[in-house]
Structures are given as structure tokens and as C-alpha cells.
């Protein structure tokens, strides 16, 4: 019977050692995962910032293009009204004056 009693404490000690090793490995794994998450979060933030800047630049370019098109359109309307005023100048000078004022 003495063999049984000496074996049990030895197994309990080994079990405690195994539990301690598992806890240490789990802690190391958790630290590694935490470091990886922090590294990836930084990269994800940088990628999001790059995407936001790219979108901002594209929107700015589109707005600038629309402004230019609008200005060109208004310029062509002004030229057309000026030509119309010139056409009315000889026959209806008063109408030509109103057209110029309107333009």
C-alpha cells in the first residue's frame, strides 16, 4: 500500500506542473495575440486613413470639375444673351438694353 500513497502525491505534483505549464503557455499566447491585434489595429487605422484621404481627393476633384463646367455654362449663356442683344440693337434698342441688363 505504500506504493499507492507515494504514487498519488507524485501524480498530483505532475498534474500541478502540467497546469502551471498550460497557464504559462496560455499567458504567452494571450500576450502574442494582444501584440498582433495592436499591430494590426495600427495598420487598419492607416489603411482607413488612406481610404478617407483618397475619397476626399476624389470628391474634391469632382466638385472642382463641376464648378468649372458650371462656370463654362454660365459663360456661354452670357455670350448668347450678348449676341441676342446685338441682334436687337438695330431694330429695338430698348429691348437690347433690357437684354444686356438681364445678362
N, C-alpha and C positions, 0 to 999 in steps of 0.2 A: 503494500500500500504506500509505502514511502515514495515509490517511483511516481505514482499518480499525483501526489501532492507537490512534488518537485517539478513535474511537467506543467501543471496548471499555472503556477506563477511565471514559468518561463514563457508559456504561450501568451499570457496576459502582457508580459513585457514586450514580446514581439508585436502583439496587437497594438500596444501603445506606440511603439516605434513606427509601425505602418501608418497609424492615424496621424502621427506627427509629420511623417514624410508627405502624406497626402495633403495635409493642411499647408505645408510649406510650398508644395508644387502648385496648389490651388492659388495661394497668395502670389507666387511668381507669375502664374498665368494671368491673374487679375491685373497685376501691375503691367504686364505686357499688353494686355487688351486696352488698358487705360491709356498707355503711351500711344498705341496705334490709333485709338479714337481721337486723341488730341492732335496727332499729326494729320490725320485725315480731315478733321474738322477745319484745321487751318487751310488745307488745300481746297476744301469745299468752299470755304469763305472766299478764298482768292478767285476760284472759278466763278462764283456768283458775282463777285465784283467785276470781273472781266466781262461777263454776260451783260450786266447792267450798263457798263460803260459802252459796250458795243451797241446795245439797244438805244442808249441816249444819243450816240453819234448818228445812228440811222434815222432816228426821229428828227434830229436837228437838220440833217441833210434833206429830208423830205419836206420839212417846214420851209427851209430856205428855197428849195425848188418851187414850192407852191407860191411863196411870196414873189419870186421872180416871174412866174407865169402870170400871177395876178397883176403885177406892175406892167408887164408887157400888154396884157389885155386892156387895162385902163389906158395905156398909151395909145393903143390902136383905136379905141373909142374916141379919144381926144382928137386924133388925126382925122377920123371920119367926120366928126362934128365940125371940125375946122374946114374940111373940104365942102361940107354941106353949106356952111356959112358963106364960103366963097362963091358957091353956085347961086345963092340967093342975093348976093351983093348987088348985082346989076339990076335985077328986076324988083326985088323987095329989100331994100337996105335996112329997113326997120326989123324985118324977120332975121336978117343976117346978124344984126346986133344982138337980138334975143338969143339966137343960137350960140353965139360966142359967149354970152354971159352964162348960159346954161352949161356950156362945156367947161 
